[in-house]
């Protein structure tokens, strides 16, 4: 019998406050902004609102996800005392949990803790195609014929046309050459870095002293095509769905094995 089994069972009750938040989908934020902006109209006089609205919802989503990552880490530490020492000792050196590196560390820890309590768990049982299709279909359906997609019609059309070539089921939750399972493979990590840089630009207002329009060199770069809010939203939703799915597996594992 595990020496801390009675304490672990008591700690299961303490997890309930964060569990509800962890299982709350990030898509709720997009539901709110679509509903809130529906009465504005889509005349030309409303177009200046686009940047303010999209930046606001984007930062709200990244902040929501940062807090969720921290809650996942702490909930793992609530049950697993070895990981608690790692977390409090800052061995993983987690920052704000917004960078890909931080998210991948938490992803790996979550997998480790699932396997700790359910050794038969196989990550291949999680259908990445379903997760991706649900993500893409949600964004397309959520924004179709709304003022948000009308304000950025070119970006929305580009997203709809290219998203399934930019992100594929084999781009996430896969093993690398060393046999380590990662949240993203390199090609999707690169796209996340574009998102992360944009998050930092908005959060720290670094655009305040820069040119309002991109240079021709910027427009020609491969990364510029990824500077698209609908792609950003899709990546954040994808991450959220992965963590919700894995956290459900974790809850199931500890419920029957602690």
Residue pairs with C-beta under 8 A, 6 or more apart in sequence:
2 8
2 258
4 81
5 258
8 79
8 254
8 258
9 258
11 78
11 79
12 79
12 254
12 255
12 258
14 78
15 75
15 78
15 79
18 71
18 74
18 75
19 75
19 247
19 251
21 67
21 68
21 71
22 68
22 71
22 72
22 75
22 243
22 244
22 247
23 244
23 247
23 248
25 237
25 240
25 241
25 244
26 61
26 64
26 65
26 68
26 236
26 237
26 240
27 138
27 142
27 237
27 240
29 57
29 60
29 61
29 64
30 57
30 61
30 139
30 142
30 233
31 142
33 53
33 56
33 57
33 148
34 142
34 143
34 146
34 148
37 49
37 53
37 146
37 147
37 148
38 146
38 147
40 46
40 49
40 147
41 147
42 147
42 150
42 151
46 147
46 151
47 151
49 151
50 148
50 151
50 152
53 148
54 148
54 152
54 229
55 202
58 198
58 199
58 202
58 229
58 232
58 233
59 199
59 202
59 203
61 233
61 236
62 98
62 199
62 203
62 236
65 97
65 98
65 236
65 239
65 240
66 96
66 97
66 98
68 240
68 243
69 97
69 102
69 103
69 106
69 243
70 94
70 97
72 106
72 110
72 243
72 247
73 87
73 94
73 97
73 106
73 109
74 87
76 83
76 87
76 109
76 110
76 113
76 250
77 83
77 84
77 87
77 88
78 84
79 113
79 254
79 258
80 113
80 116
83 109
83 112
83 113
86 92
87 94
92 105
92 109
94 102
94 105
94 106
95 102
96 102
97 103
97 106
98 196
98 199
99 196
100 183
100 184
100 189
100 192
100 193
100 196
103 183
103 239
104 182
104 183
104 184
107 182
107 183
107 242
107 243
107 246
108 180
108 181
108 182
110 243
110 246
110 247
110 250
111 123
111 181
111 246
113 250
113 253
114 121
114 246
114 249
114 250
114 253
115 121
116 253
117 250
117 253
117 254
117 256
117 257
117 258
118 249
118 252
118 253
118 256
118 257
121 249
121 253
123 173
123 181
126 173
126 245
126 246
126 249
128 169
128 170
128 172
128 173
129 169
131 169
131 238
131 241
131 242
131 245
132 167
132 168
132 169
132 172
132 238
134 241
135 234
135 237
135 238
135 241
136 163
136 164
136 167
136 234
138 237
139 159
139 163
139 230
139 233
139 234
139 237
140 160
143 149
143 156
143 230
149 156
149 230
152 229
152 230
155 228
155 229
155 230
156 230
158 225
158 228
159 228
159 230
159 231
159 234
162 225
163 230
163 231
163 234
166 191
166 226
166 231
167 188
167 191
167 234
167 235
167 238
170 185
171 184
171 185
171 187
171 188
172 183
172 184
172 185
172 188
172 238
172 242
173 181
173 182
173 183
173 242
174 181
174 182
174 185
175 181
175 182
176 182
176 185
183 239
183 242
184 192
188 235
190 223
191 226
191 231
191 235
192 235
194 223
194 226
194 227
195 226
195 231
195 232
195 235
195 236
198 227
198 232
200 206
201 207
214 224
218 224
